[in-house]
Amino acid sequence: MKNLVDLKEHVAITGSNGFVGSKLNQRLPNARILDLDKKHRLEEIDTLKTFLEDVKVVFHLAGISPTTIFSLI
């Protein structure tokens, strides 16, 4: 599998367990990757800042699955 870039930075990938996110993860073998998916609770800005403190690049690939049912509160 050919790598997209020779990125050696600390990167974050939202939606890292999805189809596109998992493929991107495989294509960045030299990067230090922080996988952010739905198990991480990042609604609080201070928590988000802590997670992203040393991150140089963010790939935002998260989305709402059409099979997920949401309700309004």
Secondary structure, DSSP 4 states (H G I P E B T S, - for coil): ---S----SEEEEETTTSHHHHHHHHT-TTSEEEEE-TTS---SHHHHHHHTTT--EEEE-----TT------
